[in-house]
Amino acid sequence: MSKRIFRKNSPFLLALIGLIITGVLCLIPTGYEDARIYRDAERVRAEVISVDNSAVRSSGLIKSGEQNCVILVKKEFSRAEKSKP
């Protein structure tokens, strides 16, 4: 029975190899876990007022370019307010 499952060109074997490779790739660190660009950033609630997509180019499923937007910050938080008891 096991000879049939693991024979050459078996779809089960191909799926098993794909799952193993996917598992290994999920465990490899990407380097963005502690992204320095967002380390000192403050999180606030905001509302998007308008969006300008004139510089966005679409080529099939992929879109690239710049997207400018105008936002309204709902409430500001500062580190001093967060640290108060």
N, C-alpha and C positions, 0 to 999 in steps of 0.2 A: 504493500500500500504506500509506504513512504517513498519508494522508488518512483512511483507515478507522480507524486506531488513535486519532488525536487529534480525531475528530469530536465535536461537541457531545453531551453526555450519555453519553459513552463510559465504561464501567466501568474501563477501563485508565487513563484520564485522572483519574478520581476517586481511584483507588488511588495513582497517582503523586503527586497533590496531597496526599493523606493522609500518604504517606511523607515528603514534603518538610516538611510541618508538624511531623510527629513528630520528624524530625531536628533541626529548628530548636529545638523545645522541649527536647530533650535537651541541647542546647548552652548554653542559658540558665542562668546560675547561680541557685541557689535562695536563697542567703544563709545556709544552714545548714552550709556547708562547714567553717567555723571557728567552730562554736557555742561561745559563751563559757561556757555552763552546764556543759559537760563538759571544759573546758580543763584545770582543776586536779584533776580526778577521778582516783582511783586505781582500777585494774581488779583485781578479786579473783575467785577462784572461790567459788561459793556454791551451796547446795542449798536448794530451795524446800521448806519444811516443811508449810505450809498456805496455802490461798487462800480469801479471803472475797469472793464475787461477789454478795452481797446488795444492793449499791448499783448494780449494773450493770443498765441497762435495754436491752432488745432491741427494736428496731423494724425488722423485716425483716432485711436483711443488715448493718445498722449497729447497733453496740453502743456505748453511751455511759454515762459514770458513773465511779465509783471502784472500783478493785480493790485491796484490801489483802492483803498477804501477809506471812508470817513466813519469814525465811530464816536459814540457818546458814552463816556465813562459814567456808570450808574452811581457807584460809591467807591471812594478811595480808601485804601487801608495803608497804614504805615507800620513799620516794624515797631515803633514806639507804642502804638496802640495795641499791638498784639502781645507785647511783653508785659503790659500792666495786668496786675492780678484782679 
